[in-house]
Amino acid sequence: LILGIAGDIRGRIVRYRSKMDSVDDYFPKIESARDSVGHSWTPASNLSTVRPVIREGDVIEFVVTATDPMGAPLEYGYKWHPLGSELWTASNTFELTVGRAEVGKLKELHIRIRSPREPRAKHSCDDFVMFHYDVLPRA
């Protein structure tokens, strides 16, 4: 009888915790991101129709606002998807120089954040947003 009651209590505790916990209580998230060529992202925005034309050699500046519910310091970075290298900084403002490898149509850049905690929400980062560009060769 005691084992049955104890099992029932454990089950109730698990169900209670599952209702109280959420991924938003643990993993950091991006609140906004913008670049110097016209992109601006918030959770309520839709960037699907925004695709500025940039050129190889252009320098793009970024500002990212993000929070970690656990209060840990965050790292900010970017990666050209799918084959680019991940670059990280401790500053929420950073810049990138568009390279020859990025020349093309509908190039996808992931703006990323991560906390020092592992595991992370999305493989190598905790959250990301996508910006799309059409990239022309140097003039």
CNS distance restraints for C-alpha pairs under 8 A (distance, minus, plus):
assign (resid   1 and name CA) (resid   5 and name CA) 6.28 0.50 0.50
assign (resid   2 and name CA) (resid   6 and name CA) 6.04 0.50 0.50
assign (resid   3 and name CA) (resid   7 and name CA) 6.08 0.50 0.50
assign (resid   4 and name CA) (resid   8 and name CA) 6.19 0.50 0.50
assign (resid   5 and name CA) (resid   9 and name CA) 6.21 0.50 0.50
assign (resid   6 and name CA) (resid  10 and name CA) 6.20 0.50 0.50
assign (resid   7 and name CA) (resid  11 and name CA) 6.17 0.50 0.50
assign (resid   8 and name CA) (resid  12 and name CA) 6.25 0.50 0.50
assign (resid   9 and name CA) (resid  13 and name CA) 6.22 0.50 0.50
assign (resid  10 and name CA) (resid  14 and name CA) 6.29 0.50 0.50
assign (resid  11 and name CA) (resid  15 and name CA) 6.28 0.50 0.50
assign (resid  12 and name CA) (resid  16 and name CA) 6.07 0.50 0.50
assign (resid  13 and name CA) (resid  17 and name CA) 6.13 0.50 0.50
assign (resid  14 and name CA) (resid  18 and name CA) 6.13 0.50 0.50
assign (resid  15 and name CA) (resid  19 and name CA) 6.43 0.50 0.50
assign (resid  16 and name CA) (resid  20 and name CA) 6.41 0.50 0.50
assign (resid  17 and name CA) (resid  21 and name CA) 5.94 0.50 0.50
assign (resid  18 and name CA) (resid  22 and name CA) 7.60 0.50 0.50
assign (resid  21 and name CA) (resid  25 and name CA) 6.56 0.50 0.50
assign (resid  22 and name CA) (resid  26 and name CA) 7.18 0.50 0.50
assign (resid  23 and name CA) (resid  27 and name CA) 5.87 0.50 0.50
assign (resid  24 and name CA) (resid  28 and name CA) 7.30 0.50 0.50
assign (resid  24 and name CA) (resid  29 and name CA) 7.73 0.50 0.50
assign (resid  24 and name CA) (resid  69 and name CA) 7.50 0.50 0.50
assign (resid  25 and name CA) (resid  69 and name CA) 5.87 0.50 0.50
assign (resid  25 and name CA) (resid  70 and name CA) 7.85 0.50 0.50
assign (resid  26 and name CA) (resid  68 and name CA) 7.64 0.50 0.50
assign (resid  26 and name CA) (resid  69 and name CA) 6.03 0.50 0.50
assign (resid  26 and name CA) (resid  70 and name CA) 6.62 0.50 0.50
assign (resid  27 and name CA) (resid  68 and name CA) 6.52 0.50 0.50
assign (resid  27 and name CA) (resid  69 and name CA) 6.89 0.50 0.50
assign (resid  27 and name CA) (resid 120 and name CA) 7.47 0.50 0.50
assign (resid  27 and name CA) (resid 121 and name CA) 6.43 0.50 0.50
assign (resid  27 and name CA) (resid 126 and name CA) 6.31 0.50 0.50
assign (resid  28 and name CA) (resid  66 and name CA) 7.08 0.50 0.50
assign (resid  28 and name CA) (resid  67 and name CA) 5.53 0.50 0.50
assign (resid  28 and name CA) (resid  68 and name CA) 4.09 0.50 0.50
assign (resid  28 and name CA) (resid  69 and name CA) 6.28 0.50 0.50
assign (resid  28 and name CA) (resid 113 and name CA) 7.66 0.50 0.50
assign (resid  28 and name CA) (resid 114 and name CA) 7.08 0.50 0.50
assign (resid  28 and name CA) (resid 115 and name CA) 6.97 0.50 0.50
assign (resid  28 and name CA) (resid 126 and name CA) 6.03 0.50 0.50
assign (resid  28 and name CA) (resid 127 and name CA) 6.90 0.50 0.50
assign (resid  29 and name CA) (resid  66 and name CA) 5.64 0.50 0.50
assign (resid  29 and name CA) (resid  67 and name CA) 5.80 0.50 0.50
assign (resid  29 and name CA) (resid  68 and name CA) 6.69 0.50 0.50
assign (resid  29 and name CA) (resid 113 and name CA) 7.54 0.50 0.50
assign (resid  29 and name CA) (resid 126 and name CA) 6.90 0.50 0.50
assign (resid  29 and name CA) (resid 127 and name CA) 5.52 0.50 0.50
assign (resid  30 and name CA) (resid  64 and name CA) 7.28 0.50 0.50
assign (resid  30 and name CA) (resid  65 and name CA) 6.08 0.50 0.50
assign (resid  30 and name CA) (resid  66 and name CA) 4.24 0.50 0.50
assign (resid  30 and name CA) (resid  67 and name CA) 6.69 0.50 0.50
assign (resid  30 and name CA) (resid 113 and name CA) 7.28 0.50 0.50
assign (resid  30 and name CA) (resid 127 and name CA) 6.39 0.50 0.50
assign (resid  30 and name CA) (resid 128 and name CA) 7.04 0.50 0.50
assign (resid  30 and name CA) (resid 129 and name CA) 7.87 0.50 0.50
assign (resid  31 and name CA) (resid  42 and name CA) 6.01 0.50 0.50
assign (resid  31 and name CA) (resid  43 and name CA) 6.79 0.50 0.50
assign (resid  31 and name CA) (resid  64 and name CA) 7.74 0.50 0.50
assign (resid  31 and name CA) (resid  65 and name CA) 5.43 0.50 0.50
assign (resid  31 and name CA) (resid  66 and name CA) 5.09 0.50 0.50
assign (resid  31 and name CA) (resid  67 and name CA) 7.30 0.50 0.50
assign (resid  32 and name CA) (resid  40 and name CA) 7.42 0.50 0.50
assign (resid  32 and name CA) (resid  41 and name CA) 5.41 0.50 0.50
assign (resid  32 and name CA) (resid  42 and name CA) 4.58 0.50 0.50
assign (resid  32 and name CA) (resid  43 and name CA) 7.31 0.50 0.50
assign (resid  32 and name CA) (resid  64 and name CA) 5.82 0.50 0.50
assign (resid  32 and name CA) (resid  65 and name CA) 5.12 0.50 0.50
assign (resid  32 and name CA) (resid  66 and name CA) 6.96 0.50 0.50
assign (resid  33 and name CA) (resid  39 and name CA) 7.97 0.50 0.50
assign (resid  33 and name CA) (resid  40 and name CA) 5.83 0.50 0.50
assign (resid  33 and name CA) (resid  41 and name CA) 5.09 0.50 0.50
assign (resid  33 and name CA) (resid  42 and name CA) 6.79 0.50 0.50
assign (resid  33 and name CA) (resid  62 and name CA) 7.15 0.50 0.50
assign (resid  33 and name CA) (resid  63 and name CA) 5.75 0.50 0.50
assign (resid  33 and name CA) (resid  64 and name CA) 4.35 0.50 0.50
assign (resid  33 and name CA) (resid  65 and name CA) 6.27 0.50 0.50
assign (resid  33 and name CA) (resid 111 and name CA) 7.93 0.50 0.50
assign (resid  33 and name CA) (resid 129 and name CA) 7.95 0.50 0.50
assign (resid  34 and name CA) (resid  38 and name CA) 7.37 0.50 0.50
assign (resid  34 and name CA) (resid  39 and name CA) 5.33 0.50 0.50
assign (resid  34 and name CA) (resid  40 and name CA) 4.21 0.50 0.50
assign (resid  34 and name CA) (resid  41 and name CA) 6.10 0.50 0.50
assign (resid  34 and name CA) (resid  62 and name CA) 5.70 0.50 0.50
assign (resid  34 and name CA) (resid  63 and name CA) 5.52 0.50 0.50
assign (resid  34 and name CA) (resid  64 and name CA) 6.61 0.50 0.50
assign (resid  35 and name CA) (resid  39 and name CA) 5.38 0.50 0.50
assign (resid  35 and name CA) (resid  40 and name CA) 6.67 0.50 0.50
assign (resid  35 and name CA) (resid  60 and name CA) 6.56 0.50 0.50
assign (resid  35 and name CA) (resid  61 and name CA) 5.47 0.50 0.50
assign (resid  35 and name CA) (resid  62 and name CA) 4.42 0.50 0.50
assign (resid  35 and name CA) (resid  63 and name CA) 6.52 0.50 0.50
assign (resid  36 and name CA) (resid  60 and name CA) 5.74 0.50 0.50
assign (resid  36 and name CA) (resid  61 and name CA) 5.21 0.50 0.50
assign (resid  36 and name CA) (resid  62 and name CA) 6.53 0.50 0.50
assign (resid  37 and name CA) (resid  52 and name CA) 7.00 0.50 0.50
assign (resid  37 and name CA) (resid  60 and name CA) 7.04 0.50 0.50
assign (resid  38 and name CA) (resid  52 and name CA) 7.33 0.50 0.50
assign (resid  39 and name CA) (resid  47 and name CA) 7.53 0.50 0.50
assign (resid  39 and name CA) (resid  50 and name CA) 7.07 0.50 0.50
assign (resid  39 and name CA) (resid 131 and name CA) 7.24 0.50 0.50
assign (resid  40 and name CA) (resid  47 and name CA) 7.87 0.50 0.50
assign (resid  41 and name CA) (resid  45 and name CA) 5.78 0.50 0.50
assign (resid  41 and name CA) (resid  46 and name CA) 7.40 0.50 0.50
assign (resid  41 and name CA) (resid  47 and name CA) 7.05 0.50 0.50
assign (resid  41 and name CA) (resid 129 and name CA) 7.83 0.50 0.50
assign (resid  47 and name CA) (resid  51 and name CA) 7.95 0.50 0.50
assign (resid  47 and name CA) (resid 131 and name CA) 7.37 0.50 0.50
assign (resid  50 and name CA) (resid 132 and name CA) 7.50 0.50 0.50
assign (resid  51 and name CA) (resid 106 and name CA) 7.65 0.50 0.50
assign (resid  51 and name CA) (resid 131 and name CA) 7.84 0.50 0.50
assign (resid  51 and name CA) (resid 132 and name CA) 5.46 0.50 0.50
assign (resid  51 and name CA) (resid 133 and name CA) 4.99 0.50 0.50
assign (resid  51 and name CA) (resid 134 and name CA) 6.58 0.50 0.50
assign (resid  52 and name CA) (resid 132 and name CA) 7.63 0.50 0.50
assign (resid  52 and name CA) (resid 133 and name CA) 5.42 0.50 0.50
assign (resid  52 and name CA) (resid 134 and name CA) 6.32 0.50 0.50
assign (resid  53 and name CA) (resid 133 and name CA) 5.97 0.50 0.50
assign (resid  53 and name CA) (resid 134 and name CA) 4.75 0.50 0.50
assign (resid  53 and name CA) (resid 135 and name CA) 5.82 0.50 0.50
assign (resid  53 and name CA) (resid 136 and name CA) 7.20 0.50 0.50
assign (resid  54 and name CA) (resid  58 and name CA) 6.78 0.50 0.50
assign (resid  54 and name CA) (resid 133 and name CA) 6.87 0.50 0.50
assign (resid  54 and name CA) (resid 134 and name CA) 6.28 0.50 0.50
assign (resid  54 and name CA) (resid 135 and name CA) 4.97 0.50 0.50
assign (resid  54 and name CA) (resid 136 and name CA) 6.24 0.50 0.50
assign (resid  55 and name CA) (resid  98 and name CA) 7.09 0.50 0.50
assign (resid  55 and name CA) (resid 103 and name CA) 7.61 0.50 0.50
assign (resid  55 and name CA) (resid 135 and name CA) 5.20 0.50 0.50
assign (resid  55 and name CA) (resid 136 and name CA) 4.64 0.50 0.50
assign (resid  55 and name CA) (resid 137 and name CA) 5.65 0.50 0.50
assign (resid  55 and name CA) (resid 138 and name CA) 5.76 0.50 0.50
assign (resid  55 and name CA) (resid 139 and name CA) 7.60 0.50 0.50
assign (resid  56 and name CA) (resid  97 and name CA) 7.85 0.50 0.50
assign (resid  56 and name CA) (resid  98 and name CA) 5.06 0.50 0.50
assign (resid  56 and name CA) (resid  99 and name CA) 5.36 0.50 0.50
assign (resid  56 and name CA) (resid 100 and name CA) 5.88 0.50 0.50
assign (resid  56 and name CA) (resid 102 and name CA) 7.44 0.50 0.50
assign (resid  56 and name CA) (resid 103 and name CA) 6.57 0.50 0.50
assign (resid  56 and name CA) (resid 135 and name CA) 6.65 0.50 0.50
assign (resid  56 and name CA) (resid 136 and name CA) 6.20 0.50 0.50
assign (resid  56 and name CA) (resid 137 and name CA) 5.14 0.50 0.50
assign (resid  56 and name CA) (resid 138 and name CA) 5.02 0.50 0.50
assign (resid  57 and name CA) (resid  97 and name CA) 5.81 0.50 0.50
assign (resid  57 and name CA) (resid  98 and name CA) 5.09 0.50 0.50
assign (resid  57 and name CA) (resid  99 and name CA) 6.05 0.50 0.50
assign (resid  57 and name CA) (resid 100 and name CA) 7.95 0.50 0.50
assign (resid  57 and name CA) (resid 138 and name CA) 6.64 0.50 0.50
assign (resid  58 and name CA) (resid  97 and name CA) 5.67 0.50 0.50
assign (resid  58 and name CA) (resid  98 and name CA) 5.46 0.50 0.50
assign (resid  59 and name CA) (resid  95 and name CA) 6.61 0.50 0.50
assign (resid  59 and name CA) (resid  96 and name CA) 5.60 0.50 0.50
assign (resid  59 and name CA) (resid  97 and name CA) 4.41 0.50 0.50
assign (resid  59 and name CA) (resid  98 and name CA) 6.38 0.50 0.50
assign (resid  60 and name CA) (resid  95 and name CA) 5.43 0.50 0.50
assign (resid  60 and name CA) (resid  96 and name CA) 5.48 0.50 0.50
assign (resid  60 and name CA) (resid  97 and name CA) 6.46 0.50 0.50
assign (resid  60 and name CA) (resid  98 and name CA) 7.70 0.50 0.50
assign (resid  61 and name CA) (resid  93 and name CA) 7.29 0.50 0.50
assign (resid  61 and name CA) (resid  94 and name CA) 5.86 0.50 0.50
assign (resid  61 and name CA) (resid  95 and name CA) 4.23 0.50 0.50
assign (resid  61 and name CA) (resid  96 and name CA) 6.68 0.50 0.50
assign (resid  62 and name CA) (resid  92 and name CA) 7.90 0.50 0.50
assign (resid  62 and name CA) (resid  93 and name CA) 5.50 0.50 0.50
assign (resid  62 and name CA) (resid  94 and name CA) 5.39 0.50 0.50
assign (resid  62 and name CA) (resid  95 and name CA) 5.87 0.50 0.50
assign (resid  63 and name CA) (resid  92 and name CA) 5.83 0.50 0.50
assign (resid  63 and name CA) (resid  93 and name CA) 4.54 0.50 0.50
assign (resid  63 and name CA) (resid  94 and name CA) 6.85 0.50 0.50
assign (resid  64 and name CA) (resid  76 and name CA) 7.70 0.50 0.50
assign (resid  64 and name CA) (resid  92 and name CA) 5.27 0.50 0.50
assign (resid  64 and name CA) (resid  93 and name CA) 6.50 0.50 0.50
assign (resid  65 and name CA) (resid  92 and name CA) 6.83 0.50 0.50
assign (resid  66 and name CA) (resid 113 and name CA) 7.71 0.50 0.50
assign (resid  67 and name CA) (resid  71 and name CA) 7.62 0.50 0.50
assign (resid  67 and name CA) (resid  74 and name CA) 7.92 0.50 0.50
assign (resid  68 and name CA) (resid  72 and name CA) 6.09 0.50 0.50
assign (resid  68 and name CA) (resid  73 and name CA) 7.58 0.50 0.50
assign (resid  68 and name CA) (resid  74 and name CA) 7.36 0.50 0.50
assign (resid  68 and name CA) (resid 115 and name CA) 7.45 0.50 0.50
assign (resid  72 and name CA) (resid 115 and name CA) 6.42 0.50 0.50
assign (resid  72 and name CA) (resid 116 and name CA) 7.29 0.50 0.50
assign (resid  73 and name CA) (resid 115 and name CA) 6.38 0.50 0.50
assign (resid  73 and name CA) (resid 116 and name CA) 7.50 0.50 0.50
assign (resid  74 and name CA) (resid  90 and name CA) 6.59 0.50 0.50
assign (resid  74 and name CA) (resid 113 and name CA) 6.57 0.50 0.50
assign (resid  74 and name CA) (resid 114 and name CA) 5.66 0.50 0.50
assign (resid  74 and name CA) (resid 115 and name CA) 4.80 0.50 0.50
assign (resid  74 and name CA) (resid 116 and name CA) 7.25 0.50 0.50
assign (resid  75 and name CA) (resid  88 and name CA) 6.26 0.50 0.50
assign (resid  75 and name CA) (resid  89 and name CA) 5.55 0.50 0.50
assign (resid  75 and name CA) (resid  90 and name CA) 4.66 0.50 0.50
assign (resid  75 and name CA) (resid  91 and name CA) 6.98 0.50 0.50
assign (resid  75 and name CA) (resid  92 and name CA) 7.61 0.50 0.50
assign (resid  75 and name CA) (resid 113 and name CA) 5.57 0.50 0.50
assign (resid  75 and name CA) (resid 114 and name CA) 5.35 0.50 0.50
assign (resid  75 and name CA) (resid 115 and name CA) 6.35 0.50 0.50
assign (resid  76 and name CA) (resid  88 and name CA) 5.51 0.50 0.50
assign (resid  76 and name CA) (resid  89 and name CA) 5.34 0.50 0.50
assign (resid  76 and name CA) (resid  90 and name CA) 6.11 0.50 0.50
assign (resid  76 and name CA) (resid  91 and name CA) 6.53 0.50 0.50
assign (resid  76 and name CA) (resid  92 and name CA) 5.85 0.50 0.50
assign (resid  76 and name CA) (resid 111 and name CA) 7.62 0.50 0.50
assign (resid  76 and name CA) (resid 112 and name CA) 5.77 0.50 0.50
assign (resid  76 and name CA) (resid 113 and name CA) 4.63 0.50 0.50
assign (resid  76 and name CA) (resid 114 and name CA) 6.78 0.50 0.50
assign (resid  77 and name CA) (resid  86 and name CA) 6.94 0.50 0.50
assign (resid  77 and name CA) (resid  87 and name CA) 5.33 0.50 0.50
assign (resid  77 and name CA) (resid  88 and name CA) 4.24 0.50 0.50
assign (resid  77 and name CA) (resid  89 and name CA) 6.09 0.50 0.50
assign (resid  77 and name CA) (resid 111 and name CA) 5.91 0.50 0.50
assign (resid  77 and name CA) (resid 112 and name CA) 5.03 0.50 0.50
assign (resid  77 and name CA) (resid 113 and name CA) 6.25 0.50 0.50
assign (resid  78 and name CA) (resid  86 and name CA) 5.92 0.50 0.50
assign (resid  78 and name CA) (resid  87 and name CA) 5.73 0.50 0.50
assign (resid  78 and name CA) (resid  88 and name CA) 6.97 0.50 0.50
assign (resid  78 and name CA) (resid 109 and name CA) 6.80 0.50 0.50
assign (resid  78 and name CA) (resid 110 and name CA) 5.38 0.50 0.50
assign (resid  78 and name CA) (resid 111 and name CA) 4.51 0.50 0.50
assign (resid  78 and name CA) (resid 112 and name CA) 5.50 0.50 0.50
assign (resid  79 and name CA) (resid  84 and name CA) 5.50 0.50 0.50
assign (resid  79 and name CA) (resid  85 and name CA) 5.79 0.50 0.50
assign (resid  79 and name CA) (resid  86 and name CA) 4.80 0.50 0.50
assign (resid  79 and name CA) (resid  87 and name CA) 6.67 0.50 0.50
assign (resid  79 and name CA) (resid 109 and name CA) 5.81 0.50 0.50
assign (resid  79 and name CA) (resid 110 and name CA) 5.22 0.50 0.50
assign (resid  79 and name CA) (resid 111 and name CA) 6.82 0.50 0.50
assign (resid  79 and name CA) (resid 112 and name CA) 7.75 0.50 0.50
assign (resid  80 and name CA) (resid  84 and name CA) 4.57 0.50 0.50
assign (resid  80 and name CA) (resid  85 and name CA) 7.09 0.50 0.50
assign (resid  80 and name CA) (resid  86 and name CA) 7.91 0.50 0.50
assign (resid  80 and name CA) (resid 102 and name CA) 7.72 0.50 0.50
assign (resid  80 and name CA) (resid 107 and name CA) 7.56 0.50 0.50
assign (resid  80 and name CA) (resid 108 and name CA) 5.98 0.50 0.50
assign (resid  80 and name CA) (resid 109 and name CA) 4.49 0.50 0.50
assign (resid  80 and name CA) (resid 110 and name CA) 6.20 0.50 0.50
assign (resid  81 and name CA) (resid 107 and name CA) 7.68 0.50 0.50
assign (resid  81 and name CA) (resid 108 and name CA) 5.51 0.50 0.50
assign (resid  81 and name CA) (resid 109 and name CA) 5.84 0.50 0.50
assign (resid  81 and name CA) (resid 110 and name CA) 6.63 0.50 0.50
assign (resid  89 and name CA) (resid  94 and name CA) 7.61 0.50 0.50
assign (resid  98 and name CA) (resid 102 and name CA) 6.59 0.50 0.50
assign (resid  99 and name CA) (resid 103 and name CA) 7.31 0.50 0.50
assign (resid 100 and name CA) (resid 137 and name CA) 7.20 0.50 0.50
assign (resid 102 and name CA) (resid 107 and name CA) 6.80 0.50 0.50
assign (resid 102 and name CA) (resid 135 and name CA) 6.56 0.50 0.50
assign (resid 103 and name CA) (resid 107 and name CA) 7.83 0.50 0.50
assign (resid 103 and name CA) (resid 134 and name CA) 7.60 0.50 0.50
assign (resid 103 and name CA) (resid 135 and name CA) 4.68 0.50 0.50
assign (resid 103 and name CA) (resid 136 and name CA) 5.50 0.50 0.50
assign (resid 103 and name CA) (resid 137 and name CA) 6.01 0.50 0.50
assign (resid 104 and name CA) (resid 134 and name CA) 6.07 0.50 0.50
assign (resid 104 and name CA) (resid 135 and name CA) 5.14 0.50 0.50
assign (resid 104 and name CA) (resid 136 and name CA) 6.44 0.50 0.50
assign (resid 105 and name CA) (resid 133 and name CA) 7.11 0.50 0.50
assign (resid 105 and name CA) (resid 134 and name CA) 4.57 0.50 0.50
assign (resid 105 and name CA) (resid 135 and name CA) 6.22 0.50 0.50
assign (resid 106 and name CA) (resid 132 and name CA) 5.80 0.50 0.50
assign (resid 106 and name CA) (resid 133 and name CA) 5.40 0.50 0.50
assign (resid 106 and name CA) (resid 134 and name CA) 5.10 0.50 0.50
assign (resid 106 and name CA) (resid 135 and name CA) 7.82 0.50 0.50
assign (resid 107 and name CA) (resid 132 and name CA) 5.48 0.50 0.50
assign (resid 107 and name CA) (resid 133 and name CA) 5.14 0.50 0.50
assign (resid 107 and name CA) (resid 134 and name CA) 6.05 0.50 0.50
assign (resid 107 and name CA) (resid 135 and name CA) 7.14 0.50 0.50
assign (resid 108 and name CA) (resid 130 and name CA) 6.42 0.50 0.50
assign (resid 108 and name CA) (resid 131 and name CA) 5.88 0.50 0.50
assign (resid 108 and name CA) (resid 132 and name CA) 4.67 0.50 0.50
assign (resid 108 and name CA) (resid 133 and name CA) 6.62 0.50 0.50
assign (resid 109 and name CA) (resid 130 and name CA) 5.59 0.50 0.50
assign (resid 109 and name CA) (resid 131 and name CA) 5.18 0.50 0.50
assign (resid 109 and name CA) (resid 132 and name CA) 6.20 0.50 0.50
assign (resid 109 and name CA) (resid 133 and name CA) 7.91 0.50 0.50
assign (resid 110 and name CA) (resid 128 and name CA) 6.05 0.50 0.50
assign (resid 110 and name CA) (resid 129 and name CA) 5.62 0.50 0.50
assign (resid 110 and name CA) (resid 130 and name CA) 4.64 0.50 0.50
assign (resid 110 and name CA) (resid 131 and name CA) 6.45 0.50 0.50
assign (resid 111 and name CA) (resid 128 and name CA) 5.32 0.50 0.50
assign (resid 111 and name CA) (resid 129 and name CA) 5.33 0.50 0.50
assign (resid 111 and name CA) (resid 130 and name CA) 6.30 0.50 0.50
assign (resid 111 and name CA) (resid 131 and name CA) 7.56 0.50 0.50
assign (resid 112 and name CA) (resid 125 and name CA) 6.40 0.50 0.50
assign (resid 112 and name CA) (resid 126 and name CA) 7.50 0.50 0.50
assign (resid 112 and name CA) (resid 127 and name CA) 5.85 0.50 0.50
assign (resid 112 and name CA) (resid 128 and name CA) 4.30 0.50 0.50
assign (resid 112 and name CA) (resid 129 and name CA) 6.78 0.50 0.50
assign (resid 113 and name CA) (resid 125 and name CA) 5.84 0.50 0.50
assign (resid 113 and name CA) (resid 126 and name CA) 5.85 0.50 0.50
assign (resid 113 and name CA) (resid 127 and name CA) 5.60 0.50 0.50
assign (resid 113 and name CA) (resid 128 and name CA) 6.43 0.50 0.50
assign (resid 114 and name CA) (resid 120 and name CA) 7.41 0.50 0.50
assign (resid 114 and name CA) (resid 124 and name CA) 7.78 0.50 0.50
assign (resid 114 and name CA) (resid 125 and name CA) 4.81 0.50 0.50
assign (resid 114 and name CA) (resid 126 and name CA) 4.87 0.50 0.50
assign (resid 114 and name CA) (resid 127 and name CA) 7.00 0.50 0.50
assign (resid 115 and name CA) (resid 120 and name CA) 7.86 0.50 0.50
assign (resid 115 and name CA) (resid 125 and name CA) 7.89 0.50 0.50
assign (resid 115 and name CA) (resid 126 and name CA) 7.08 0.50 0.50
assign (resid 119 and name CA) (resid 123 and name CA) 7.81 0.50 0.50
assign (resid 120 and name CA) (resid 124 and name CA) 6.45 0.50 0.50
assign (resid 120 and name CA) (resid 125 and name CA) 5.81 0.50 0.50
assign (resid 120 and name CA) (resid 126 and name CA) 5.21 0.50 0.50
assign (resid 121 and name CA) (resid 125 and name CA) 6.57 0.50 0.50
assign (resid 121 and name CA) (resid 126 and name CA) 4.56 0.50 0.50
assign (resid 121 and name CA) (resid 127 and name CA) 7.01 0.50 0.50
assign (resid 122 and name CA) (resid 126 and name CA) 5.32 0.50 0.50
assign (resid 122 and name CA) (resid 127 and name CA) 6.59 0.50 0.50
